Amino acid sequence: MARTDDTAREEIVYYSKKVHASGLVCATDGNLSYRLDQDRFLITPSGVRKEDVSGEMLLVMNMEGAVLEGEGRPSTEYKLHREVYRQRPDVTAVIHAHPPKAVAFTIAGKRLNTGLLPECVVALGNVPLAPYALPGTEELPRSMAELICLSDVVLLARHGSVTVGSSLGEAFKKLEKLEHCAQIQLYAELLGGPQPFSTREISDLEGLRGHYGISNRTMPFREV
């Protein structure tokens, strides 16, 4: 990987604090990881607020689920991160967060439409929703294994989100954009309901990805 172990630790600590400060997790929720090589990844510990995470707390795990370095317990959702790395050899970093507005749509049984804003169409595409699965179990990674192959952003019903990228910075930008999209849709609902783009307008926006140098893995809106 492009990062050394030390810089990967610094990046996890930095984005753990940003995720907390942005209100995208609370208490000890959420987890972040960074792939170190083909068989090892660095992950946040269980039971620690993301605001309080330090480099010394992080654990190195292998793809079999064994802790190779570090004390304490790794995040209970390490299986989710491991599944992403198994499915996506191109991914270096994973953020699992609990963005409140985006998750609220899944609890209400309403579709979060990422096709309402130009920047969300271009950067996120049609974000898929994984069915509810019991947290901390093998059911959770199974629920989103196929979807993460199709999209860099996946919503987890009644639970949270998974965003991935070549760095935690990339994964965080997608998470931030997802929650921003949810907030604007909520406002639009209060004002009488959002007015969607036409099929042609969506197609034109999707065609801008190359112009902006965006190579995110996204689902087309025709698959809604």
Secondary structure as GFF3:
##gff-version 3
##sequence-region A 1 224
A	DSSP	alpha_helix	5	21	.	.	.	ID=ss1
A	DSSP	beta_strand	31	35	.	.	.	ID=ss2
A	DSSP	beta_strand	40	43	.	.	.	ID=ss3
A	DSSP	three_ten_helix	50	52	.	.	.	ID=ss4
A	DSSP	three_ten_helix	55	57	.	.	.	ID=ss5
A	DSSP	beta_strand	59	62	.	.	.	ID=ss6
A	DSSP	beta_strand	67	69	.	.	.	ID=ss7
A	DSSP	alpha_helix	78	87	.	.	.	ID=ss8
A	DSSP	beta_strand	93	97	.	.	.	ID=ss9
A	DSSP	alpha_helix	100	108	.	.	.	ID=ss10
A	DSSP	alpha_helix	118	123	.	.	.	ID=ss11
A	DSSP	beta_strand	129	130	.	.	.	ID=ss12
A	DSSP	alpha_helix	139	150	.	.	.	ID=ss13
A	DSSP	beta_strand	153	156	.	.	.	ID=ss14
A	DSSP	beta_strand	160	165	.	.	.	ID=ss15
A	DSSP	alpha_helix	168	190	.	.	.	ID=ss16
A	DSSP	alpha_helix	199	206	.	.	.	ID=ss17
A	DSSP	three_ten_helix	221	223	.	.	.	ID=ss18
###
